[in-house]
């Protein structure tokens, strides 16, 4: 598991109608470092580099690096 557990994709990604990026909701383990890019080997053996952007992340404590929870 490179990034985490995939939970959802947007309709455009699901229908394979966008060629420039995929939008996926992934449950990540907050104890691991966040991946910024990785190589993906396609079925034809071609390797492509995938850049990862996080749409939103909670804040981290600057002293202990623990993710801060949001209370409502």
ROVEX-526775 format. One record per residue: x, z, y of N, C-alpha, C in turn; residue number from 0. Coordinates in steps of 0.05 Angstrom, whole numbers, plus 5000, padded with zeros to 4 digits. Layout:
// residues N
(rec (X,Z,Y),(X,Z,Y),(X,Z,Y),NUM)
...
***
This chain:
// residues 72
(rec (5017,5000,4976),(5000,5000,5000),(5018,5000,5025),0)
(rec (5018,4978,5039),(5037,4975,5061),(5027,4988,5086),1)
(rec (5002,4983,5094),(4991,4994,5119),(4973,5018,5113),2)
(rec (4955,5014,5094),(4935,5034,5088),(4913,5022,5072),3)
(rec (4890,5035,5072),(4867,5026,5057),(4849,5009,5075),4)
(rec (4844,4983,5068),(4827,4967,5085),(4798,4977,5082),5)
(rec (4784,4979,5105),(4757,4989,5105),(4737,4967,5113),6)
(rec (4743,4952,5134),(4725,4931,5144),(4741,4908,5156),7)
(rec (4728,4885,5158),(4739,4863,5173),(4717,4852,5191),8)
(rec (4724,4839,5213),(4704,4828,5230),(4693,4802,5217),9)
(rec (4670,4792,5227),(4657,4769,5215),(4675,4744,5216),10)
(rec (4689,4740,5238),(4706,4717,5241),(4728,4717,5221),11)
(rec (4740,4740,5216),(4761,4743,5196),(4749,4738,5168),12)
(rec (4726,4750,5163),(4713,4748,5137),(4706,4719,5130),13)
(rec (4698,4704,5150),(4690,4676,5146),(4713,4656,5148),14)
(rec (4737,4667,5153),(4762,4651,5155),(4760,4629,5176),15)
(rec (4747,4635,5199),(4744,4615,5220),(4763,4618,5243),16)
(rec (4779,4639,5243),(4800,4643,5264),(4827,4639,5251),17)
(rec (4844,4623,5262),(4870,4617,5250),(4893,4633,5262),18)
(rec (4889,4646,5285),(4911,4659,5298),(4915,4688,5291),19)
(rec (4894,4702,5284),(4897,4730,5276),(4873,4740,5260),20)
(rec (4877,4762,5246),(4856,4775,5231),(4851,4803,5243),21)
(rec (4826,4811,5243),(4819,4837,5253),(4809,4854,5230),22)
(rec (4824,4875,5223),(4818,4892,5200),(4819,4921,5208),23)
(rec (4799,4936,5199),(4799,4965,5202),(4812,4977,5178),24)
(rec (4834,4993,5182),(4849,5004,5160),(4852,5034,5163),25)
(rec (4847,5049,5142),(4852,5078,5142),(4881,5082,5136),26)
(rec (4895,5094,5155),(4924,5098,5151),(4930,5128,5146),27)
(rec (4953,5132,5132),(4963,5159,5128),(4979,5167,5152),28)
(rec (4970,5186,5167),(4983,5194,5192),(5010,5207,5188),29)
(rec (5017,5213,5163),(5044,5224,5158),(5065,5203,5157),30)
(rec (5057,5178,5153),(5076,5155,5151),(5081,5143,5178),31)
(rec (5104,5130,5181),(5109,5115,5205),(5091,5091,5207),32)
(rec (5084,5083,5232),(5066,5060,5236),(5082,5035,5233),33)
(rec (5072,5017,5216),(5085,4991,5212),(5080,4973,5235),34)
(rec (5101,4960,5246),(5098,4941,5268),(5098,4912,5259),35)
(rec (5111,4907,5236),(5111,4880,5225),(5119,4882,5196),36)
(rec (5112,4861,5180),(5120,4859,5152),(5120,4830,5143),37)
(rec (5134,4825,5122),(5134,4798,5110),(5113,4796,5088),38)
(rec (5099,4774,5087),(5078,4769,5068),(5085,4743,5052),39)
(rec (5086,4746,5026),(5092,4722,5009),(5065,4710,5001),40)
(rec (5061,4685,5008),(5037,4670,5002),(5038,4660,4973),41)
(rec (5015,4652,4962),(5014,4641,4935),(5033,4618,4930),42)
(rec (5038,4602,4951),(5057,4579,4948),(5086,4587,4951),43)
(rec (5091,4613,4951),(5118,4625,4953),(5130,4625,4982),44)
(rec (5115,4614,5001),(5124,4615,5029),(5121,4643,5039),45)
(rec (5141,4652,5055),(5140,4679,5066),(5135,4677,5096),46)
(rec (5115,4692,5106),(5109,4692,5134),(5111,4721,5145),47)
(rec (5119,4723,5170),(5122,4749,5183),(5095,4755,5196),48)
(rec (5085,4779,5191),(5059,4788,5202),(5065,4810,5222),49)
(rec (5056,4806,5247),(5059,4827,5268),(5033,4844,5267),50)
(rec (5036,4870,5270),(5013,4889,5270),(5009,4900,5297),51)
(rec (4985,4899,5307),(4977,4912,5332),(4955,4932,5326),52)
(rec (4958,4956,5337),(4938,4977,5334),(4920,4977,5359),53)
(rec (4894,4972,5354),(4875,4971,5376),(4872,4998,5390),54)
(rec (4873,5019,5374),(4870,5046,5385),(4884,5065,5367),55)
(rec (4898,5084,5379),(4911,5107,5364),(4906,5132,5380),56)
(rec (4902,5154,5366),(4900,5180,5381),(4927,5187,5393),57)
(rec (4927,5205,5411),(4952,5215,5423),(4967,5232,5404),58)
(rec (4993,5234,5408),(5010,5252,5392),(5023,5272,5411),59)
(rec (5026,5296,5400),(5040,5317,5415),(5069,5309,5419),60)
(rec (5078,5311,5444),(5106,5303,5450),(5127,5323,5439),61)
(rec (5118,5347,5433),(5136,5367,5422),(5139,5366,5391),62)
(rec (5116,5364,5377),(5117,5366,5348),(5109,5340,5334),63)
(rec (5100,5319,5350),(5093,5293,5339),(5069,5293,5321),64)
(rec (5052,5314,5323),(5027,5315,5308),(5005,5300,5323),65)
(rec (4988,5286,5308),(4966,5272,5320),(4946,5292,5332),66)
(rec (4937,5287,5356),(4918,5305,5369),(4890,5296,5362),67)
(rec (4873,5315,5354),(4845,5308,5347),(4828,5307,5372),68)
(rec (4808,5291,5372),(4789,5289,5394),(4765,5305,5388),69)
(rec (4757,5323,5405),(4733,5339,5400),(4712,5329,5420),70)
(rec (4687,5328,5409),(4665,5319,5426),(4646,5341,5432),71)
***
